Amino acid sequence: MALKPGERKTQILQTLATMLEQPQGEKITTAALAAKVGVSEAALYRHFASKAQMFEALIEFIEESVFTLVNQIAQTERDGRAQVQQIVSMLLNFAEKNPGMVRVLIGDALVNEDARLQVRINQLVDRVESSLKQALQLVSVGTAGTAQVSTAAHANALTAFVVGRWQLYAKSGFKRSPGEYWLEQAAFFRV
């Protein structure tokens, strides 16, 4: 049965994401990817000009998924604390549901790939931090008698927390939940 236009491309990306879920984190070659998809390497290159383009498509999927959800949270939730909690929870849940994408998010899968891919991931993380900062601007950080933390520092700490949880998840072979203890830890961040 012939695949519809675009289905092979989707199949290639899904297979790549599945291969990235392997905890040992071996480098993925186009030959291995082609074998898993059941096509020749030449067939891969009919859909993508390079392996870097395949990773770019995964990054685009991550960006679209994450920022669609961030925007939905910002539009439906007016309370800044609730926004922050929901955004962080969403980022941790996204990782748990998409372990292969975690290896892209932490740059692990991009280590011998085109340097521009890591730049894109860095920009994605910067956008996450900006989204958290916007949510935190709705919150009066600190109370009388306590030193006030800047929203930039607060957003940076939350971003570092999320990236750290992604790292722990990947390094545990995707066994340790990224959202483990988040609700208790939210108190440390005053959210």
SEGU-904869 format. One record per residue (C-alpha): residue number from 1; x, y, z. Coordinates in steps of 0.1 Angstrom, whole numbers, plus 2048, in hexadecimal, padded with zeros to 3 digits. Last residue first. Layout:
N
(pt NUM; (X; Y; Z));
...
//
This chain:
191
(pt 191; (832; 927; 9AC));
(pt 190; (84B; 933; 9C6));
(pt 189; (868; 921; 9B5));
(pt 188; (86F; 90B; 9D3));
(pt 187; (849; 905; 9D6));
(pt 186; (849; 8F6; 9B3));
(pt 185; (85F; 8DB; 9C0));
(pt 184; (842; 8C9; 9D1));
(pt 183; (82E; 8C9; 9B1));
(pt 182; (84C; 8C0; 99C));
(pt 181; (855; 8A2; 9B1));
(pt 180; (859; 88B; 992));
(pt 179; (84F; 89E; 973));
(pt 178; (86E; 893; 95F));
(pt 177; (865; 86F; 968));
(pt 176; (884; 859; 96F));
(pt 175; (885; 83B; 957));
(pt 174; (88D; 84D; 936));
(pt 173; (8B0; 83D; 936));
(pt 172; (8B8; 84F; 956));
(pt 171; (8CE; 867; 943));
(pt 170; (8B1; 871; 92D));
(pt 169; (89A; 879; 94A));
(pt 168; (8B5; 88A; 95E));
(pt 167; (8BD; 8A0; 941));
(pt 166; (899; 8AA; 93B));
(pt 165; (896; 8B2; 961));
(pt 164; (8B5; 8C8; 95D));
(pt 163; (8A6; 8DA; 940));
(pt 162; (886; 8E0; 954));
(pt 161; (899; 8EC; 973));
(pt 160; (8B0; 903; 95E));
(pt 159; (891; 912; 94E));
(pt 158; (882; 918; 971));
(pt 157; (8A2; 928; 97D));
(pt 156; (8A3; 93F; 95E));
(pt 155; (87F; 949; 962));
(pt 154; (886; 953; 987));
(pt 153; (8A5; 966; 97D));
(pt 152; (893; 979; 961));
(pt 151; (874; 97F; 978));
(pt 150; (88B; 98F; 991));
(pt 149; (88B; 981; 9B4));
(pt 148; (87F; 998; 9CF));
(pt 147; (890; 995; 9F0));
(pt 146; (877; 98D; A0B));
(pt 145; (868; 9A4; A26));
(pt 144; (849; 9AC; A12));
(pt 143; (843; 990; 9F8));
(pt 142; (855; 982; 9DB));
(pt 141; (84C; 980; 9B6));
(pt 140; (82C; 993; 9AE));
(pt 139; (820; 97C; 992));
(pt 138; (815; 987; 970));
(pt 137; (839; 98D; 966));
(pt 136; (83F; 969; 96F));
(pt 135; (82A; 95E; 951));
(pt 134; (83F; 974; 93A));
(pt 133; (85F; 966; 949));
(pt 132; (853; 943; 944));
(pt 131; (84C; 94A; 91F));
(pt 130; (86F; 95A; 91C));
(pt 129; (87F; 93C; 92B));
(pt 128; (86D; 925; 913));
(pt 127; (878; 93C; 8F6));
(pt 126; (89C; 939; 902));
(pt 125; (899; 913; 903));
(pt 124; (88D; 914; 8DF));
(pt 123; (8AA; 92B; 8D5));
(pt 122; (8C2; 913; 8E5));
(pt 121; (8B2; 8F6; 8D1));
(pt 120; (8B6; 90A; 8B1));
(pt 119; (8DB; 911; 8B9));
(pt 118; (8DF; 8EC; 8BF));
(pt 117; (8D1; 8E5; 89C));
(pt 116; (8E8; 900; 88D));
(pt 115; (906; 8EB; 898));
(pt 114; (8FF; 8D0; 87E));
(pt 113; (900; 8AD; 88E));
(pt 112; (91A; 89C; 8A3));
(pt 111; (90A; 8A4; 8C4));
(pt 110; (8E6; 8AA; 8B9));
(pt 109; (8D6; 88C; 8CA));
(pt 108; (8E3; 897; 8EC));
(pt 107; (8D8; 8BB; 8E7));
(pt 106; (8C1; 8BC; 905));
(pt 105; (8A3; 8C2; 8F0));
(pt 104; (8AC; 8A9; 8D6));
(pt 103; (8B1; 88D; 8F0));
(pt 102; (890; 898; 8FF));
(pt 101; (87F; 894; 8DD));
(pt 100; (886; 86E; 8DF));
(pt 99; (875; 86D; 901));
(pt 98; (854; 87D; 8F4));
(pt 97; (839; 876; 90E));
(pt 96; (850; 87D; 92B));
(pt 95; (85F; 89B; 91B));
(pt 94; (83D; 8AA; 913));
(pt 93; (833; 8A4; 937));
(pt 92; (851; 8B8; 944));
(pt 91; (84A; 8D5; 92D));
(pt 90; (825; 8D4; 934));
(pt 89; (82B; 8D4; 95A));
(pt 88; (843; 8F2; 956));
(pt 87; (829; 905; 941));
(pt 86; (80D; 8FC; 959));
(pt 85; (81F; 907; 978));
(pt 84; (82A; 927; 968));
(pt 83; (807; 92F; 95B));
(pt 82; (7F8; 927; 97E));
(pt 81; (811; 93F; 98E));
(pt 80; (809; 95A; 974));
(pt 79; (7E3; 958; 978));
(pt 78; (7D1; 960; 957));
(pt 77; (7CF; 93C; 94A));
(pt 76; (7BD; 936; 929));
(pt 75; (7D2; 94B; 911));
(pt 74; (7F4; 945; 922));
(pt 73; (7ED; 920; 924));
(pt 72; (7E3; 91E; 900));
(pt 71; (802; 931; 8F6));
(pt 70; (819; 919; 909));
(pt 69; (806; 8FB; 8F9));
(pt 68; (80C; 908; 8D6));
(pt 67; (82F; 911; 8E1));
(pt 66; (837; 8ED; 8EB));
(pt 65; (828; 8DB; 8CD));
(pt 64; (834; 8F3; 8B2));
(pt 63; (857; 8F5; 8C1));
(pt 62; (85A; 8CF; 8C6));
(pt 61; (84D; 8C8; 8A2));
(pt 60; (865; 8E2; 894));
(pt 59; (882; 8D1; 8A7));
(pt 58; (878; 8B0; 898));
(pt 57; (878; 8C0; 875));
(pt 56; (89A; 8CF; 87C));
(pt 55; (8A7; 8AC; 886));
(pt 54; (89C; 89F; 864));
(pt 53; (8AC; 8BC; 853));
(pt 52; (8CD; 8B5; 865));
(pt 51; (8CB; 892; 857));
(pt 50; (8CD; 8A1; 835));
(pt 49; (8B8; 8AB; 816));
(pt 48; (899; 89C; 825));
(pt 47; (87C; 88A; 813));
(pt 46; (88F; 87D; 7F4));
(pt 45; (8AD; 879; 80B));
(pt 44; (89C; 85E; 81F));
(pt 43; (894; 84B; 7FF));
(pt 42; (8B9; 84C; 7F6));
(pt 41; (8C1; 83C; 818));
(pt 40; (8AB; 81F; 80D));
(pt 39; (88A; 817; 81D));
(pt 38; (87D; 801; 839));
(pt 37; (879; 81C; 853));
(pt 36; (890; 80A; 86B));
(pt 35; (8AA; 803; 84E));
(pt 34; (8A8; 828; 843));
(pt 33; (8AF; 833; 867));
(pt 32; (8CD; 81B; 86A));
(pt 31; (8DB; 827; 849));
(pt 30; (8D4; 84C; 852));
(pt 29; (8E9; 847; 871));
(pt 28; (8DD; 84C; 894));
(pt 27; (8F9; 852; 8AE));
(pt 26; (8F3; 83C; 8CD));
(pt 25; (8DF; 84A; 8E9));
(pt 24; (8E0; 82B; 900));
(pt 23; (8BD; 834; 90C));
(pt 22; (8AC; 82D; 8EA));
(pt 21; (891; 846; 8E6));
(pt 20; (8A4; 857; 8CA));
(pt 19; (89B; 839; 8B4));
(pt 18; (876; 841; 8BA));
(pt 17; (87B; 865; 8B0));
(pt 16; (88D; 85A; 890));
(pt 15; (871; 842; 888));
(pt 14; (857; 85D; 88D));
(pt 13; (86A; 874; 877));
(pt 12; (86E; 85A; 85B));
(pt 11; (849; 851; 85E));
(pt 10; (83F; 876; 85B));
(pt 9; (853; 879; 83B));
(pt 8; (844; 859; 82E));
(pt 7; (821; 867; 835));
(pt 6; (827; 888; 824));
(pt 5; (816; 87D; 804));
(pt 4; (801; 85E; 80A));
(pt 3; (812; 83D; 80F));
(pt 2; (80E; 821; 7F5));
(pt 1; (800; 800; 800));
//
